[in-house]
Amino acid sequence: QVQLVESGGGLVQPGGSLRLSCAASGNIFNIYAMGWYRQAPGKQRELVALITSAGSTNYADSVKGRFTISRDNAKNTVYLQMNSLTAEDTAVYYCNADLRSFSRADYWGQGTQVTVSS
């Protein structure tokens, strides 16, 4: 069994910062990439940021320059540092991992709510 456990969401004022964490555990042989997606009410889930095992990153245009994704391979953990948050960043944030357990597959966390409001 593979589990992704997220933490760090919450309520923050506009212009504030939050740091999300996601730890993968279980029978993991290799993690190819980890990332964060988000889904706002009434909208489709969208990619926020992605990082490969080699450290290559990809960001949605809407978060470039404000969000930073990083990864601790030894801990199978990915982080998302979110700065200069706006109301448009309000969503449920989901961690994703492309990894090999007994086979290669995508795994998802349970989601963590981020609310940006004054």
C-alpha positions as CSV (number, residue, x, y, z in Angstrom):
1,Q,0.0,0.0,0.0
2,V,1.1,3.5,-0.8
3,Q,-0.1,6.6,1.0
4,L,0.4,10.3,0.4
5,V,-0.2,12.4,3.4
6,E,-0.5,16.2,3.0
7,S,-0.3,18.9,5.6
8,G,0.0,22.6,5.9
9,G,-3.2,24.0,4.5
10,G,-5.3,26.5,6.2
11,L,-6.6,30.1,6.2
12,V,-4.3,32.9,5.3
13,Q,-4.8,36.6,4.5
14,P,-4.1,37.9,1.0
15,G,-0.4,38.5,0.5
16,G,0.4,35.9,3.1
17,S,2.3,32.6,2.8
18,L,1.8,28.9,3.4
19,R,3.9,25.8,3.0
20,L,2.4,22.5,2.0
21,S,4.1,19.2,2.6
22,C,3.3,15.7,1.2
23,A,5.0,12.6,2.4
24,A,4.8,9.3,0.5
25,S,5.0,6.1,2.4
26,G,4.6,2.4,1.8
27,N,6.1,-0.1,-0.7
28,I,7.9,2.4,-2.9
29,F,10.7,1.4,-5.2
30,N,11.1,4.6,-7.2
31,I,9.4,8.0,-7.4
32,Y,9.6,9.5,-10.9
33,A,7.8,12.8,-10.2
34,M,5.8,14.5,-7.5
35,G,3.5,17.5,-7.9
36,W,0.7,19.6,-6.6
37,Y,-2.7,20.1,-8.2
38,R,-5.6,22.2,-7.1
39,Q,-9.3,22.3,-7.6
40,A,-11.4,25.4,-6.9
41,P,-15.2,25.1,-6.5
42,G,-16.9,24.7,-9.9
43,K,-13.5,24.3,-11.7
44,Q,-11.5,21.5,-13.0
45,R,-8.4,20.2,-11.2
46,E,-5.3,21.9,-12.6
47,L,-1.6,21.4,-12.3
48,V,0.1,23.8,-10.0
49,A,3.7,22.6,-9.9
50,L,5.7,19.5,-10.7
51,I,9.2,18.3,-9.8
52,T,11.0,15.2,-11.2
53,S,13.4,13.0,-9.5
54,A,16.2,14.9,-11.2
55,G,14.9,18.2,-9.9
56,S,13.4,19.6,-13.0
57,T,10.3,21.8,-12.3
58,N,7.3,22.9,-14.1
59,Y,4.8,25.6,-12.9
60,A,1.4,26.9,-13.9
61,D,1.7,30.4,-15.4
62,S,-0.6,31.7,-12.6
63,V,1.9,30.7,-9.8
64,K,5.3,31.4,-11.5
65,G,7.4,33.7,-9.3
66,R,5.1,33.1,-6.3
67,F,5.2,29.4,-5.6
68,T,8.2,27.1,-5.2
69,I,8.2,23.4,-5.3
70,S,11.0,21.4,-3.7
71,R,11.6,17.8,-2.8
72,D,13.5,15.7,-0.3
73,N,14.2,12.4,-2.0
74,A,15.5,10.7,1.1
75,K,12.2,11.4,2.9
76,N,9.9,10.9,-0.2
77,T,8.5,14.3,0.6
78,V,7.5,17.2,-1.6
79,Y,6.9,20.7,-0.5
80,L,5.1,23.7,-2.0
81,Q,6.1,27.1,-0.7
82,M,3.3,29.6,-1.6
83,N,3.9,33.3,-1.3
84,S,1.9,36.4,-2.2
85,L,-1.3,34.4,-2.0
86,T,-4.5,35.8,-3.5
87,A,-8.1,34.9,-3.3
88,E,-7.7,33.1,-6.7
89,D,-5.4,30.6,-5.0
90,T,-8.2,29.4,-2.8
91,A,-8.8,25.7,-3.6
92,V,-8.3,22.1,-2.4
93,Y,-4.6,21.2,-3.0
94,Y,-3.8,17.6,-3.9
95,C,-0.5,15.9,-3.9
96,N,0.3,13.6,-6.7
97,A,3.1,11.1,-7.2
98,D,4.1,9.1,-10.3
99,L,5.9,6.2,-8.7
100,R,6.7,2.5,-8.9
101,S,5.4,0.3,-6.1
102,F,4.7,-3.2,-7.4
103,S,3.8,-1.5,-10.7
104,R,4.1,2.1,-11.9
105,A,1.0,4.3,-11.2
106,D,-0.2,7.7,-10.2
107,Y,-1.1,8.1,-6.5
108,W,-3.1,11.0,-4.9
109,G,-3.3,12.5,-1.5
110,Q,-6.6,13.2,0.3
111,G,-6.3,17.0,-0.4
112,T,-5.8,19.9,1.9
113,Q,-7.9,23.1,1.9
114,V,-6.2,26.5,1.3
115,T,-8.3,29.5,1.8
116,V,-7.1,33.0,1.1
117,S,-9.4,35.6,2.7
118,S,-9.3,38.7,4.8
